[in-house]
């Protein structure tokens, strides 16, 4: 089935500074949030395509010495020749960009608004309701390098993500936490040392009754 967007999805990079909220977390870490990265109607076109055409799976993973079903659906897309992605004892199949052309459109949009970025992999997550979630974690795998830039696009149900205290603190302080309402069509960029010093999550939300799809673009380092 062919898929063609009705509207040009590529944002104007000149609007980046106008739309963006920049949070300096200190010590070389920052977050950039663009609430209206993609147009509203275009975002729903992407959502409908991804919800119905991505080969979603809900794998069994190993956490803290026990096996459990991952509390969200997932899919992995990557350029050819990259090292395998493995997390929590699970190695997802790596699909190609050419299998899902709309993902290439979103990737082009991300690259255009973030000049100099060179993302070559994408992890998609689908949260089908408020009980689906991802716990506190950092994307600090060696295959992403020491200071990875990660771009996260959200579609569908608004969910709030939270930033807990820096890892080196055992007790949290109010100014060590940040929360973002990840709106439909928004872009969140994590930059600098944030994967080294911070954790992030998408917590359970009882009032979240509909589906949210999240796309996290990353650059896998090659030897």
N, C-alpha and C positions, 0 to 999 in steps of 0.2 A: 504494500500500500504506500503510495506516494503521499507526502505531506508538504504543504506549502503554506507559509504564514500569510495572512491577509495584510499584515502591516510590517514595515521594516523594523526589526527588533533591535537594531544597533543604536545604542544611546549616543548622544553627542558628548564627546569627552570634555568639551568646554563647560558643560553643565556639572561636571564632577565636583568642583569646589563649591558650587552653589548648593548642591543637594546634600553634601556629605556632612556627617557629624564625626569629628575626630576626637578620640579620647586618648590622651597620653597617660599611659599606666606607669611611666617612670622606668628607669634602668634599661632603656632601649626597647621597651614594649609599647605597642599602640594598637588601637582598633579604629578602623574606618567603617562607618555605617552609612549606606545610601538607601534611604527608605523607598525611593521611587526609581530604582535602577531600570526596571523594565515597565513599559506601559501596561496599564491595568488589563486591557483586553488581550494584548499579546501574552501576558503572563498566564491568563486562563487558557489560551490556545496551547501553550507549552504544557501546562498542568494536565489538560485532557489527553494530550499525546502521551506524556510520560506515564500517567496513571494506567493507560490502556495498552501501551505497546512495549514498555520495558519488561524484560523477563525477571520480575521480582522474585526473590527467594528469602525465606526466613530460616537461616541456618542454625545448627546446633553449635554452640561455642563453649569454651572451657574457661571458667572464671573462678579464681580462688580455689582451685582443686576440684571443682565439680562441673558437670555438664548441664547446660540449660539452653533453651531456645532463645535466640536473640530477640529482644522486645521491639523489633521494627523490621521492616522489609529492606532489602538491600540489593544493589547491583554495582558492578565495577567495570569501568571503561578505561582503556589505556592504549597509548601508542605502542606499536610493535617494538620488541626488543628490550623492554624495561624489565628490571628484576621483579619477581613475583611479590605480590602483597600478601602478607600473612599476619593475622591478628587473632588473639585469643584462640589459637589452635586451628583457625579456619583460613583456608586459602580460596578466595573466590575466583571463579573463571574471569578472565580478562576479555571483555568484548571489545570490538574495534569501534572507532568513531564512525566509520562508514556504515555500520549497521543501523545507526540512529542519527540521521542527518540533522534533526533539530538540535541535538546536543552540540553539534559543530557550530550552529548559529549562536547558541548561548556562549560557547567558548570564544567565538569571535567578538561577541559583545563585551565579555570580560576583558579580553586582551586589549580591546580598543579603549576602554575606560581606565585600564591600568597599564599605561605604556611601559614597555620593558619586561612585562611578565611573560613567562613562557611555560604555561601549564601543559602537562602531557598526560595527566591522569585525572580521573573523576570517580568519586565514590558517591553514589546516590543512596539516600535513605528515605523510606516512606513510613510516616507515622499515621496509622489508620484511625487513631482516636487518642483520647487523653491518657490511656493506660500504656501507650507505646512511648518509649523514652530512650535516651542515652545518658548513662551516668557520668560522673565526674571523670575526666580524662584529659590528656594532652596528646597532640599528634607529634610526638617527639621521636618517631622511628628514625633510625639512621638513614634510611633510603631517601628521606626528605631533606637531609642536610642539617646544619647546625642552627640556622635561622630561617626556617621556611616561611614563605608568604602563602597563606591559604585563603582562597576566596570562596565564600559561601553564599549561594543564591537560594532563597526560600520562596516557595509557591504554595498557595492554599491557605489553610487554617493558620491564624496568627498564634504563635507559641512564644513564650518568653524564655530566653536563655539566660543563664546566670554565670557570673564569674566569681569563683570562690577566692579565698585568700591566696597570696603567693605561697608556693610550696614550702618555702623555708620557715613559714610561721605555723606553729601548731594550733594557735588560737586565732580566730578571725577577728578583724576589726571592721567597722562599718565602711571605712574608706578603702578597704581591700576587696570590696565586692562591687560588681557592676551588673546591671540587668538590661537586656535589650529585648523589646517586643519585635520579633522578626516578622515584618509585614509581608504580605503577598507581593511578590515582585521586587523584594529588597535584596541588597548585597551587603554582606558583612565581610570585611577583610581583616585578618589577623596578621600582624607584621612584627618583625624584629625578634626579640627574645621571648615572645609571649608563650611559645610552646615549652620553653625551658622553665619559665617562672610561674606560669599560671595554668589553671585547669578550666575547663568549660563543660557545660552540660545542656541538654534539653530535658528538663524534668517533667514528671507526670503532671497533667493538668486535668482535673475532674470536669471542668467546663469545656474542654476541647472535644467536640463531638464529631468533627469532620476531619478529612484527611489533609495532612501537610507533607509536601515533598521538599527535600533539601538536597542541594547539589554542592559538594565541596571539591573545588578544583585545586590540584596540588602539582608540584613539579617533583618527579622522581629523579634522583641523581643517577647518572650513568657513569660507569667506570671509564 
